[in-house]
Amino acid sequence: MERFHEIGRGKIAAIATSLEMRQRPPLRPAPEALMGEIVPWTQPDADTYLALYRKVGGAHLWFSRLYMSQAELDAVLQNPATAIFSWRVAGEDEGLLELDFSEPESCEIKYFGVSESQQGTGAARALMNHAIETAFARPVQRLWLHTNTIDHPRALAFYQRSGFVPIGQSLEIADDPRLNGALPRDAAPHVPIFD
């Protein structure tokens, strides 16, 4: 078997790691004097959602929601199995948590992250604690997510400290969202563009 595989021009590639937790762990404390609050977004409109999605995920080339039609995205955002929260600081949304309860006894953290201005403040810890508490408040046997090598370099370690256990890896290849206008060309400068 060949070790190296050519990735086509105009594509991005990452190694995705799936992680899960099977029971609610002891929560790691967030800083006591943390500025900000968790705000539930009940069926947000698509434009507001996508603005925060880009703000939080643009540096890590989040793209899947950007490729959805308006009808597809509205269906996700209006679905009662979807729970969305923002991290709000001084009236500005600076973090995103999206939970998917569509599978019986399971919850997937679809999207999780905070803006660059909130990284290192403890906001991500507060948001993750909320994710764990919200998921396990239901009859959930499994909370899971995946991260990849384009995400924040400390993401995998953060999830493991939170109580998640890696369960597998896969190669993820997609069209580069900076080449079709879904994200600005200067997004994620640490990932080369091959056009």
N, CA, C and O of each residue as an XYZ file, in Angstrom:
780
protein
N       0.829     -1.181      0.000
C       0.000      0.000      0.000
C       0.883      1.257      0.000
O       1.853      1.344      0.752
N       0.538      2.210     -0.838
C       1.315      3.440     -0.919
C       1.070      4.303      0.311
O      -0.052      4.393      0.810
N       2.141      4.940      0.795
C       2.024      5.802      1.971
C       1.513      7.186      1.621
O       0.826      7.808      2.431
N       1.830      7.677      0.447
C       1.475      9.044      0.085
C       0.524      9.035     -1.102
O       0.691      8.264     -2.047
N      -0.472      9.902     -1.034
C      -1.465     10.008     -2.100
C      -1.585     11.473     -2.505
O      -1.761     12.353     -1.662
N      -1.488     11.714     -3.787
C      -1.598     13.078     -4.314
C      -3.008     13.617     -4.080
O      -3.993     12.928     -4.347
N      -3.101     14.839     -3.584
C      -4.384     15.514     -3.398
C      -4.546     16.467     -4.579
O      -3.638     17.242     -4.881
N      -5.677     16.413     -5.234
C      -5.899     17.227     -6.425
C      -5.824     18.714     -6.146
O      -6.058     19.160     -5.023
N      -5.494     19.479     -7.178
C      -5.442     20.931     -7.059
C      -6.844     21.451     -6.789
O      -7.830     20.895     -7.273
N      -6.923     22.520     -6.014
C      -8.219     23.073     -5.658
C      -8.883     22.375     -4.484
O     -10.027     22.675     -4.144
N      -8.167     21.446     -3.865
C      -8.724     20.676     -2.744
C      -7.989     21.014     -1.445
O      -6.871     21.529     -1.456
N      -8.644     20.711     -0.341
C      -7.997     20.708      0.971
C      -8.127     19.295      1.529
O      -9.074     18.574      1.216
N      -7.172     18.919      2.351
C      -7.199     17.589      2.954
C      -6.827     17.700      4.426
O      -5.993     18.521      4.809
N      -7.453     16.868      5.239
C      -7.174     16.855      6.678
C      -7.414     15.449      7.208
O      -8.187     14.676      6.641
N      -6.744     15.138      8.293
C      -7.020     13.904      9.025
C      -8.049     14.241     10.096
O      -7.800     15.080     10.962
N      -9.197     13.589     10.038
C     -10.255     13.802     11.024
C     -10.162     12.726     12.105
O      -9.995     11.544     11.803
N     -10.270     13.142     13.349
C     -10.284     12.220     14.483
C     -11.652     12.274     15.132
O     -12.121     13.350     15.505
N     -12.296     11.125     15.269
C     -13.578     11.029     15.973
C     -13.310     10.699     17.436
O     -12.439      9.891     17.760
N     -14.087     11.352     18.322
C     -13.934     11.145     19.761
C     -15.315     10.987     20.376
O     -16.300     11.502     19.849
N     -15.382     10.272     21.494
C     -16.661     10.096     22.178
C     -16.471     10.040     23.682
O     -15.373      9.799     24.184
N     -17.574     10.271     24.390
C     -17.634      9.984     25.822
C     -18.927      9.220     26.066
O     -19.959      9.526     25.468
N     -18.869      8.236     26.936
C     -20.008      7.362     27.193
C     -20.724      7.685     28.493
O     -21.807      7.155     28.744
N     -20.148      8.539     29.320
C     -20.816      8.987     30.541
C     -20.317     10.380     30.886
O     -19.228     10.791     30.486
N     -21.133     11.086     31.629
C     -20.795     12.462     31.979
C     -19.592     12.473     32.911
O     -19.635     11.876     33.986
N     -18.510     13.153     32.505
C     -17.329     13.211     33.372
C     -17.462     14.344     34.380
O     -18.355     15.180     34.248
N     -16.587     14.388     35.388
C     -16.531     15.582     36.230
C     -16.141     16.764     35.340
O     -15.223     16.656     34.527
N     -16.830     17.879     35.494
C     -16.559     19.030     34.638
C     -15.320     19.772     35.115
O     -15.109     19.940     36.316
N     -14.511     20.208     34.176
C     -13.352     21.040     34.492
C     -13.838     22.469     34.722
O     -14.650     22.965     33.941
N     -13.371     23.136     35.758
C     -13.921     24.461     36.065
C     -13.526     25.515     35.042
O     -12.401     25.529     34.542
N     -14.471     26.393     34.742
C     -14.194     27.589     33.946
C     -13.801     28.709     34.908
O     -14.168     28.662     36.082
N     -13.072     29.700     34.441
C     -12.708     30.817     35.331
C     -13.940     31.477     35.936
O     -14.959     31.635     35.263
N     -13.847     31.860     37.198
C     -15.000     32.437     37.899
C     -15.384     33.814     37.375
O     -16.570     34.132     37.299
N     -14.409     34.634     37.015
C     -14.691     36.010     36.587
C     -14.798     36.121     35.066
O     -14.506     37.171     34.495
N     -15.208     35.059     34.428
C     -15.280     35.016     32.968
C     -16.342     35.980     32.454
O     -17.486     35.962     32.908
N     -15.953     36.813     31.510
C     -16.889     37.748     30.886
C     -17.597     37.035     29.735
O     -16.944     36.513     28.831
N     -18.919     37.012     29.768
C     -19.689     36.379     28.707
C     -20.757     35.482     29.279
O     -20.775     35.175     30.470
N     -21.654     35.068     28.393
C     -22.744     34.184     28.800
C     -23.145     33.281     27.642
O     -22.921     33.595     26.473
N     -23.736     32.165     27.997
C     -24.248     31.230     26.995
C     -25.697     31.587     26.712
O     -26.519     31.693     27.622
N     -25.995     31.769     25.433
C     -27.326     32.196     25.013
C     -27.915     31.147     24.076
O     -27.311     30.841     23.048
N     -29.099     30.580     24.412
C     -29.727     29.634     23.481
C     -30.250     30.372     22.250
O     -30.858     31.437     22.358
N     -30.006     29.793     21.101
C     -30.536     30.321     19.844
C     -31.667     29.395     19.415
O     -31.413     28.303     18.905
N     -32.885     29.810     19.611
C     -34.026     29.004     19.199
C     -34.341     29.321     17.748
O     -34.825     30.406     17.428
N     -34.066     28.376     16.887
C     -34.329     28.500     15.449
C     -33.813     29.827     14.896
O     -34.607     30.660     14.458
N     -32.486     30.036     14.910
C     -31.931     31.296     14.401
C     -32.139     31.422     12.897
O     -32.285     30.424     12.192
N     -32.149     32.674     12.412
C     -32.242     32.844     10.963
C     -30.892     32.495     10.351
O     -29.855     32.597     11.006
N     -30.920     32.086      9.096
C     -29.728     31.559      8.423
C     -28.608     32.591      8.339
O     -27.445     32.242      8.540
N     -28.924     33.843      8.049
C     -27.875     34.858      7.898
C     -27.128     35.100      9.205
O     -25.903     35.215      9.209
N     -27.864     35.177     10.316
C     -27.234     35.383     11.623
C     -26.362     34.183     11.977
O     -25.239     34.336     12.458
N     -26.892     32.993     11.732
C     -26.144     31.767     12.006
C     -24.856     31.724     11.180
O     -23.780     31.467     11.721
N     -24.964     31.974      9.876
C     -23.793     31.875      9.005
C     -22.738     32.933      9.337
O     -21.544     32.681      9.177
N     -23.160     34.101      9.794
C     -22.193     35.120     10.186
C     -21.336     34.615     11.355
O     -20.118     34.794     11.350
N     -21.965     33.990     12.349
C     -21.211     33.449     13.480
C     -20.400     32.226     13.055
O     -19.269     32.048     13.508
N     -20.956     31.395     12.205
C     -20.258     30.211     11.679
C     -18.943     30.632     11.011
O     -17.900     30.021     11.237
N     -19.007     31.677     10.192
C     -17.795     32.178      9.528
C     -16.829     32.804     10.542
O     -15.617     32.608     10.452
N     -17.365     33.548     11.492
C     -16.531     34.228     12.490
C     -15.725     33.224     13.307
O     -14.538     33.424     13.566
N     -16.383     32.151     13.704
C     -15.726     31.141     14.536
C     -14.915     30.158     13.693
O     -13.804     29.786     14.071
N     -15.457     29.744     12.572
C     -14.850     28.659     11.805
C     -14.028     29.037     10.595
O     -13.359     28.177     10.022
N     -14.052     30.291     10.187
C     -13.328     30.687      8.981
C     -11.841     30.392      9.046
O     -11.245     29.981      8.050
N     -11.238     30.597     10.205
C      -9.797     30.352     10.361
C      -9.453     28.873     10.278
O      -8.286     28.506     10.144
N     -10.481     28.020     10.358
C     -10.256     26.571     10.326
C     -10.952     25.925      9.125
O     -11.113     24.707      9.058
N     -11.360     26.780      8.179
C     -11.970     26.346      6.919
C     -13.232     25.516      7.120
O     -13.456     24.547      6.394
N     -14.061     25.884      8.100
C     -15.387     25.264      8.187
C     -16.143     25.647      6.916
O     -16.174     26.818      6.537
N     -16.743     24.672      6.271
C     -17.383     24.987      4.995
C     -18.730     24.317      4.767
O     -19.512     24.817      3.958
N     -19.037     23.222      5.430
C     -20.202     22.420      5.020
C     -21.513     23.200      5.076
O     -22.352     23.044      4.188
N     -21.708     24.024      6.085
C     -22.942     24.812      6.152
C     -22.987     25.868      5.040
O     -24.068     26.269      4.606
N     -21.823     26.313      4.585
C     -21.762     27.324      3.530
C     -22.182     26.762      2.172
O     -22.588     27.514      1.285
N     -22.083     25.443      2.011
C     -22.434     24.805      0.745
C     -23.895     24.374      0.680
O     -24.356     23.902     -0.360
N     -24.628     24.533      1.785
C     -26.032     24.124      1.814
C     -26.907     25.163      1.113
O     -26.616     26.359      1.134
N     -27.976     24.682      0.496
C     -28.979     25.606     -0.033
C     -29.702     26.255      1.149
O     -29.624     25.771      2.278
N     -30.397     27.343      0.878
C     -31.171     28.022      1.929
C     -32.158     27.048      2.570
O     -32.309     27.027      3.792
N     -32.833     26.241      1.742
C     -33.830     25.294      2.261
C     -33.184     24.230      3.135
O     -33.738     23.866      4.173
N     -32.018     23.723      2.733
C     -31.322     22.698      3.531
C     -30.884     23.264      4.875
O     -31.054     22.626      5.914
N     -30.319     24.471      4.844
C     -29.860     25.074      6.094
C     -31.033     25.402      7.004
O     -30.969     25.161      8.210
N     -32.099     25.948      6.442
C     -33.284     26.246      7.250
C     -33.822     24.979      7.910
O     -34.251     25.012      9.064
N     -33.801     23.861      7.178
C     -34.298     22.596      7.734
C     -33.472     22.173      8.950
O     -34.025     21.669      9.928
N     -32.155     22.373      8.896
C     -31.297     22.045     10.037
C     -31.586     22.976     11.201
O     -31.761     22.529     12.334
N     -31.637     24.280     10.917
C     -31.794     25.262     11.986
C     -33.169     25.201     12.644
O     -33.309     25.554     13.815
N     -34.171     24.763     11.912
C     -35.532     24.692     12.454
C     -35.851     23.319     13.058
O     -36.900     23.142     13.677
N     -34.955     22.360     12.879
C     -35.191     20.994     13.346
C     -35.191     20.959     14.882
O     -34.239     21.437     15.498
N     -36.224     20.413     15.506
C     -36.241     20.340     16.980
C     -35.116     19.488     17.564
O     -34.822     19.597     18.754
N     -34.483     18.643     16.750
C     -33.357     17.841     17.229
C     -32.047     18.628     17.246
O     -31.030     18.126     17.724
N     -32.066     19.845     16.734
C     -30.872     20.705     16.725
C     -30.967     21.710     17.866
O     -31.973     22.404     18.010
N     -29.922     21.784     18.668
C     -29.850     22.769     19.754
C     -28.621     23.636     19.506
O     -27.505     23.128     19.406
N     -28.833     24.946     19.407
C     -27.748     25.874     19.087
C     -27.627     26.911     20.205
O     -28.623     27.421     20.718
N     -26.381     27.203     20.563
C     -26.079     28.185     21.597
C     -24.940     29.078     21.107
O     -24.075     28.647     20.343
N     -24.961     30.319     21.560
C     -23.826     31.195     21.273
C     -23.154     31.578     22.583
O     -23.765     31.531     23.650
N     -21.894     31.955     22.484
C     -21.179     32.566     23.592
C     -21.205     34.060     23.310
O     -20.638     34.513     22.315
N     -21.857     34.829     24.175
C     -22.079     36.252     23.933
C     -21.300     37.093     24.939
O     -21.370     36.870     26.148
N     -20.560     38.059     24.415
C     -19.763     38.973     25.227
C     -20.136     40.400     24.835
O     -19.987     40.790     23.677
N     -20.619     41.172     25.800
C     -20.971     42.583     25.572
C     -21.866     42.736     24.340
O     -21.676     43.641     23.527
N     -22.840     41.838     24.219
C     -23.805     41.924     23.135
C     -23.354     41.347     21.817
O     -24.124     41.347     20.857
N     -22.112     40.849     21.735
C     -21.585     40.283     20.489
C     -21.455     38.762     20.630
O     -20.951     38.262     21.635
N     -21.918     38.037     19.606
C     -21.779     36.577     19.604
C     -20.354     36.214     19.197
O     -19.879     36.602     18.129
N     -19.679     35.457     20.077
C     -18.261     35.152     19.892
C     -17.959     33.653     19.955
O     -16.796     33.259     19.873
N     -18.975     32.822     20.097
C     -18.750     31.383     20.143
C     -19.977     30.654     19.654
O     -21.089     31.177     19.724
N     -19.775     29.436     19.154
C     -20.868     28.646     18.589
C     -20.820     27.220     19.128
O     -19.769     26.580     19.138
N     -21.967     26.739     19.573
C     -22.150     25.352     19.977
C     -23.412     24.848     19.295
O     -24.496     25.395     19.493
N     -23.264     23.804     18.493
C     -24.420     23.188     17.829
C     -24.455     21.706     18.174
O     -23.508     20.969     17.898
N     -25.556     21.281     18.778
C     -25.757     19.884     19.174
C     -26.818     19.247     18.298
O     -27.821     19.877     17.960
N     -26.590     17.988     17.931
C     -27.528     17.238     17.089
C     -28.012     16.022     17.873
O     -27.240     15.107     18.158
N     -29.311     16.022     18.222
C     -29.925     14.919     18.976
C     -30.757     14.008     18.083
O     -31.647     13.314     18.576
N     -30.489     13.996     16.779
C     -31.353     13.243     15.852
C     -31.192     11.729     15.965
O     -32.105     10.993     15.591
N     -30.060     11.245     16.470
C     -29.860      9.799     16.659
C     -30.333      9.395     18.053
O     -30.000     10.073     19.025
N     -31.094      8.318     18.180
C     -31.556      7.899     19.513
C     -30.383      7.647     20.467
O     -29.384      7.032     20.094
N     -30.526      8.134     21.701
C     -29.545      7.933     22.770
C     -28.150      8.437     22.425
O     -27.163      7.975     23.000
N     -28.060      9.381     21.491
C     -26.774      9.903     21.066
C     -26.883     11.411     20.852
O     -27.947     11.928     20.512
N     -25.784     12.095     21.053
C     -25.701     13.523     20.753
C     -24.369     13.776     20.072
O     -23.318     13.374     20.570
N     -24.421     14.438     18.941
C     -23.198     14.834     18.248
C     -22.987     16.332     18.439
O     -23.908     17.126     18.248
N     -21.782     16.707     18.815
C     -21.411     18.117     18.789
C     -21.021     18.403     17.345
O     -19.921     18.061     16.910
N     -21.925     19.030     16.610
C     -21.688     19.305     15.189
C     -20.658     20.402     15.011
O     -19.726     20.273     14.218
N     -20.834     21.489     15.759
C     -19.911     22.619     15.670
C     -19.649     23.148     17.062
O     -20.552     23.262     17.890
N     -18.393     23.469     17.298
C     -17.973     23.976     18.599
C     -16.763     24.865     18.396
O     -15.792     24.457     17.758
N     -16.809     26.059     18.925
C     -15.628     26.907     18.863
C     -15.935     28.311     19.320
O     -17.094     28.712     19.425
N     -14.879     29.051     19.589
C     -14.995     30.458     19.967
C     -14.134     31.275     19.016
O     -13.192     30.762     18.412
N     -14.468     32.541     18.895
C     -13.704     33.438     18.030
C     -12.289     33.613     18.574
O     -12.004     33.284     19.725
N     -11.426     34.129     17.734
C     -10.029     34.312     18.133
C      -9.910     35.182     19.378
O      -9.043     34.938     20.218
N     -10.768     36.194     19.511
C     -10.684     37.087     20.665
C     -11.009     36.379     21.978
O     -10.637     36.864     23.047
N     -11.698     35.237     21.912
C     -12.096     34.515     23.123
C     -11.215     33.308     23.433
O     -11.369     32.672     24.476
N     -10.300     32.999     22.535
C      -9.423     31.854     22.767
C      -8.480     32.144     23.920
O      -7.879     33.216     23.989
N      -8.356     31.185     24.824
C      -7.491     31.342     25.984
C      -8.127     32.056     27.162
O      -7.473     32.269     28.183
N      -9.399     32.431     27.035
C     -10.063     33.154     28.128
C     -10.804     32.230     29.086
O     -11.135     32.636     30.201
N     -11.070     30.996     28.669
C     -11.919     30.093     29.437
C     -13.310     29.981     28.843
O     -14.123     29.186     29.315
N     -13.597     30.774     27.805
C     -14.916     30.720     27.177
C     -15.196     29.345     26.582
O     -16.308     28.829     26.697
N     -14.192     28.756     25.949
C     -14.380     27.422     25.355
C     -14.689     26.393     26.448
O     -15.502     25.491     26.244
N     -14.039     26.529     27.604
C     -14.313     25.593     28.713
C     -15.757     25.732     29.174
O     -16.443     24.730     29.377
N     -16.226     26.973     29.343
C     -17.612     27.185     29.771
C     -18.584     26.616     28.741
O     -19.584     26.000     29.108
N     -18.300     26.816     27.473
C     -19.177     26.320     26.408
C     -19.166     24.793     26.350
O     -20.208     24.174     26.135
N     -17.994     24.181     26.540
C     -17.923     22.720     26.536
C     -18.648     22.142     27.747
O     -19.346     21.136     27.620
N     -18.498     22.753     28.906
C     -19.233     22.271     30.080
C     -20.736     22.316     29.817
O     -21.475     21.414     30.213
N     -21.173     23.373     29.147
C     -22.594     23.480     28.807
C     -23.006     22.373     27.841
O     -24.090     21.804     27.970
N     -22.148     22.069     26.880
C     -22.442     20.992     25.923
C     -22.617     19.663     26.650
O     -23.567     18.925     26.388
N     -21.702     19.362     27.557
C     -21.754     18.086     28.287
C     -23.003     18.030     29.166
O     -23.708     17.021     29.177
N     -23.277     19.095     29.894
C     -24.448     19.110     30.772
C     -25.747     19.003     29.966
O     -26.665     18.283     30.361
N     -25.825     19.714     28.843
C     -27.031     19.693     28.014
C     -27.257     18.314     27.415
O     -28.382     17.814     27.403
N     -26.192     17.700     26.920
C     -26.320     16.374     26.313
C     -26.761     15.335     27.339
O     -27.710     14.588     27.100
N     -26.077     15.286     28.475
C     -26.356     14.233     29.450
C     -27.569     14.527     30.325
O     -27.930     13.708     31.169
N     -28.196     15.672     30.139
C     -29.480     15.932     30.797
C     -30.599     15.146     30.111
O     -31.699     15.022     30.651
N     -30.313     14.617     28.924
C     -31.263     13.780     28.187
C     -30.827     12.326     28.329
O     -29.745     12.056     28.850
N     -31.650     11.388     27.874
C     -31.245      9.971     27.961
C     -30.225      9.624     26.877
O     -30.518      8.880     25.941
N     -29.031     10.175     27.022
C     -27.960     10.002     26.036
C     -26.946      9.004     26.572
O     -26.530      9.088     27.728
N     -26.556      8.068     25.733
C     -25.534      7.083     26.088
C     -24.183      7.419     25.477
O     -23.160      6.837     25.839
N     -24.194      8.382     24.530
C     -22.966      8.703     23.813
C     -22.988     10.156     23.372
O     -23.942     10.604     22.737
N     -21.934     10.894     23.711
C     -21.699     12.245     23.216
C     -20.439     12.160     22.364
O     -19.412     11.652     22.816
N     -20.517     12.655     21.137
C     -19.361     12.489     20.272
C     -19.162     13.704     19.363
O     -20.046     14.547     19.208
N     -17.982     13.757     18.778
C     -17.625     14.838     17.865
C     -16.444     14.385     17.025
O     -15.879     13.313     17.242
N     -16.087     15.215     16.071
C     -14.816     14.992     15.395
C     -14.110     16.324     15.216
O     -14.740     17.377     15.124
N     -12.796     16.252     15.169
C     -11.959     17.403     14.894
C     -11.000     16.999     13.793
O     -10.873     15.814     13.484
N     -10.325     17.965     13.200
C      -9.362     17.585     12.177
C      -8.117     18.447     12.257
O      -8.040     19.376     13.062
N      -7.153     18.135     11.421
C      -5.842     18.776     11.502
C      -5.847     20.221     10.999
O      -4.809     20.880     11.049
N      -6.974     20.729     10.519
C      -7.073     22.151     10.171
C      -7.703     22.935     11.327
O      -7.614     24.163     11.358
N      -8.333     22.245     12.267
C      -8.899     22.914     13.434
C      -7.786     23.526     14.284
O      -6.603     23.374     13.980
N      -8.182     24.219     15.351
C      -7.201     24.834     16.253
C      -6.198     23.773     16.694
O      -6.595     22.649     17.003
N      -4.900     24.103     16.731
C      -3.900     23.088     17.066
C      -4.053     22.475     18.456
O      -3.519     21.397     18.718
N      -4.772     23.148     19.344
C      -4.972     22.589     20.692
C      -6.335     21.911     20.851
O      -6.689     21.481     21.948
N      -7.094     21.816     19.764
C      -8.459     21.289     19.865
C      -8.480     19.841     20.361
O      -9.230     19.513     21.279
N      -7.673     18.989     19.766
C      -7.698     17.574     20.149
C      -7.368     17.392     21.623
O      -8.051     16.643     22.321
N      -6.333     18.066     22.103
C      -5.967     17.958     23.523
C      -7.066     18.514     24.422
O      -7.331     17.965     25.491
N      -7.705     19.600     23.993
C      -8.812     20.179     24.762
C      -9.941     19.165     24.915
O     -10.474     18.984     26.010
N     -10.307     18.501     23.814
C     -11.388     17.512     23.879
C     -11.009     16.343     24.769
O     -11.849     15.839     25.514
N      -9.770     15.907     24.708
C      -9.345     14.803     25.565
C      -9.354     15.217     27.039
O      -9.755     14.428     27.895
N      -8.919     16.439     27.345
C      -8.990     16.916     28.735
C     -10.435     17.017     29.204
O     -10.709     16.897     30.398
N     -11.347     17.234     28.286
C     -12.767     17.339     28.626
C     -13.399     15.989     28.909
O     -14.509     15.926     29.439
N     -12.702     14.895     28.559
C     -13.214     13.562     28.833
C     -13.518     12.736     27.595
O     -13.987     11.604     27.715
N     -13.263     13.274     26.410
C     -13.491     12.516     25.179
C     -12.324     11.568     24.915
O     -11.176     11.858     25.252
N     -12.648     10.428     24.305
C     -11.656      9.409     23.973
C     -11.636      9.239     22.460
O     -12.692      9.048     21.856
N     -10.452      9.303     21.823
C     -10.383      9.083     20.375
C     -10.800      7.656     20.022
O     -10.402      6.705     20.695
N     -11.604      7.509     18.961
C     -12.082      6.182     18.561
C     -11.770      5.849     17.104
O     -12.004      4.718     16.680
N     -11.253      6.792     16.331
C     -10.916      6.487     14.949
C     -10.501      7.722     14.176
O     -10.707      8.857     14.605
N      -9.903      7.458     13.011
C      -9.474      8.540     12.134
C      -9.899      8.258     10.699
O     -10.104      7.111     10.301
N     -10.025      9.348      9.929
C     -10.323      9.218      8.502
C      -9.701     10.394      7.762
O      -9.407     11.433      8.353
N      -9.506     10.214      6.469
C      -8.983     11.268      5.618
C     -10.160     12.025      5.034
O     -11.073     11.432      4.458
N     -10.131     13.341      5.189
C     -11.208     14.202      4.711
C     -10.653     15.063      3.572
O      -9.675     15.786      3.762
N     -11.274     14.987      2.393
C     -10.862     15.769      1.228
C     -12.074     16.529      0.726
O     -13.161     15.965      0.595
N     -11.885     17.818      0.443
C     -13.014     18.646     -0.008
C     -12.501     19.754     -0.922
O     -11.303     20.031     -0.978
N     -13.430     20.378     -1.634
C     -13.081     21.563     -2.403
C     -12.643     22.662     -1.453
O     -13.225     22.830     -0.381
N     -11.621     23.408     -1.838
C     -11.130     24.500     -1.002
C     -12.150     25.637     -1.023
O     -12.388     26.223     -2.079
N     -12.766     25.964      0.138
C     -13.811     26.995      0.150
C     -13.294     28.399     -0.141
O     -14.087     29.316     -0.355
N     -11.979     28.578     -0.152
C     -11.413     29.889     -0.486
C     -11.353     30.108     -1.993
O     -11.182     31.236     -2.454
N     -11.494     29.027     -2.762
C     -11.399     29.136     -4.226
C     -12.756     29.319     -4.888
O     -12.820     29.689     -6.060
N     -13.838     29.070     -4.167
C     -15.170     29.249     -4.766
C     -15.950     30.387     -4.123
O     -17.139     30.561     -4.389
N     -15.268     31.168     -3.268
C     -15.895     32.343     -2.673
C     -16.670     32.090     -1.394
O     -17.221     33.031     -0.823
N     -16.733     30.843     -0.919
C     -17.457     30.564      0.329
C     -16.761     31.201      1.526
O     -17.416     31.611      2.484
N     -15.430     31.283      1.472
C     -14.634     31.951      2.497
C     -13.630     32.863      1.799
O     -13.275     32.613      0.647
N     -13.165     33.919      2.474
C     -12.181     34.802      1.841
C     -10.887     34.068      1.532
O     -10.530     33.111      2.219
N     -10.201     34.508      0.520
C      -8.968     33.853      0.094
C      -7.888     33.891      1.177
O      -7.015     33.023      1.205
N      -7.937     34.887      2.071
C      -6.914     34.985      3.114
C      -7.278     34.221      4.390
O      -6.556     34.307      5.383
N      -8.390     33.473      4.375
C      -8.748     32.658      5.544
C      -7.744     31.521      5.711
O      -7.220     30.999      4.727
N      -7.483     31.145      6.945
C      -6.605     30.011      7.269
C      -5.289     30.072      6.509
O      -4.996     29.168      5.725
N      -4.485     31.118      6.719
C      -3.230     31.233      5.970
C      -2.234     30.110      6.244
O      -1.275     29.935      5.493
N      -2.456     29.349      7.317
C      -1.563     28.218      7.622
C      -1.831     27.020      6.706
O      -1.068     26.054      6.718
N      -2.905     27.073      5.913
C      -3.226     25.987      4.980
C      -2.971     26.498      3.567
O      -3.636     27.433      3.123
N      -2.008     25.892      2.846
C      -1.699     26.405      1.499
C      -2.851     26.220      0.531
O      -3.647     25.288      0.645
N      -2.918     27.138     -0.427
C      -3.916     27.068     -1.501
C      -3.221     26.504     -2.741
O      -2.134     26.948     -3.112
N      -3.853     25.532     -3.369
C      -3.326     24.949     -4.618
C      -4.387     25.129     -5.694
O      -5.223     24.253     -5.916
N      -4.338     26.297     -6.367
C      -5.344     26.502     -7.417
C      -4.757     26.289     -8.799
O      -5.465     26.421     -9.797
